[in-house]
Amino acid sequence: MKRIIAVLTAVLLVLCLSACSIGKKKNSKPAEHVHDYMPKVTKEANCTEEGEITYTCYGCGDSYTEAVPKSDNHDYTSKITKEATCAEAGERTFTCSRCKNSYTEQIPATGNHMFEYKETKAATCVAPGAMIYKCTTCDATQEDEIPATGKHDYKAEVTKASTCFEDGLITYKCSMCGDSYTEAIKAPGDHKLSEWAVEKNPTVTEEGVWERHCTNPGCDYKETKPIEKLKPPTENVSGNTPSDSDAPANATENTPANTQENEPAKTPENAPANTVSVPTNTTEAAPENSAGNN
């Protein structure tokens, strides 16, 4: 626009000078004043209003104006109307502050994902795991490998119980990969017998039973010994009941009585196979444990 105005100004100046010189040649009389107008843009045209050029004569100051048509001289301001993301383009809108004319430009996608931790795939002794991340704005995911640990997670289980004379077995199995190995549970090699206890109290008509058993897990071995029958009560010549002084000196309240201190006890013919011989001089006291608990 400024170039056009400059060109018009130069053309008008030339025409004015030419007119003045022609007038001087035709008249010998003093020439009449010829206006020498110089143009000046006094109002810029824009998208909503016409502009104005004012022409002023240098000689006399006379002036006049001409309108300048509206132009495409918009006053644009920009604003991001859609943010670009890692996968999607954004948008910038330009709007004229005068006429509200607008247009848009695309903002390229950033390509920069905003990853956040999502979940973990645990590593095992033989298989690698992964840290899984997901983009907060799109469905893109990323995995970072977690190396295999190389360490088994063994759980112990008794798969065969030991007995007094037979070894048992403990199985160790990895909960992650199934790898396993075993260890023996060493058998004690002997019974571990409990203390003698009265299994059955004797009566006048039936023998009682002493019993002890093996306390090792899974073993049902036991030993028994008879307790002699109780002697029936006897009366003296006068018919009086024997006094307490007549009772055996070693008799106790909770132990079966035996009125013949030194009389050997007899093992019944039908005693169990695991029954052992009763030592002589059996009294009301419990049998002594054999050496080694055998």
LINSUL-V414837 format. One record per backbone hydrogen bond with DSSP energy under -0.5 kcal/mol. NH is the residue of the N-H (numbers start at 0). CO is the residue of the C=O. If there is no record, write none. Layout:
BEGIN
nh=(NH;NH)
co=(CO;CO)
END
This chain:
BEGIN
nh=(4;5;6;7;8;9;10;11;12;13;14;15;16;17;18;19;20;21;22;23;24;25;26;34;36;37;39;41;41;42;45;46;50;51;52;53;54;54;55;56;57;60;63;65;67;68;70;73;75;76;78;80;80;81;84;89;90;91;92;93;94;95;96;99;102;104;106;107;109;110;112;114;115;117;118;120;121;123;128;129;130;131;131;132;133;134;135;141;143;144;145;146;148;149;151;153;154;156;158;158;159;162;167;168;169;170;171;172;172;173;174;177;180;182;184;185;188;189;192;193;196;198;198;199;202;207;208;209;210;211;213;214;218;222;224;226;229;235;238;241;245;246;250;260;262;270;274;275;292;293)
co=(0;1;2;3;4;5;6;7;8;9;10;11;12;13;14;15;16;17;18;19;20;21;22;32;34;55;53;39;51;51;48;72;67;42;65;39;52;63;37;61;35;56;54;52;50;66;45;71;73;94;92;78;90;90;87;106;81;104;78;102;76;100;74;95;93;91;89;105;84;84;110;112;133;131;131;129;119;126;145;120;143;118;129;141;115;139;113;132;130;142;128;144;123;123;149;151;172;170;156;168;168;165;184;159;182;156;180;154;170;178;152;173;171;169;167;183;163;163;190;212;210;196;208;208;205;226;199;224;196;222;220;191;215;211;209;207;202;239;235;233;242;243;247;258;259;267;271;223;289;290)
END
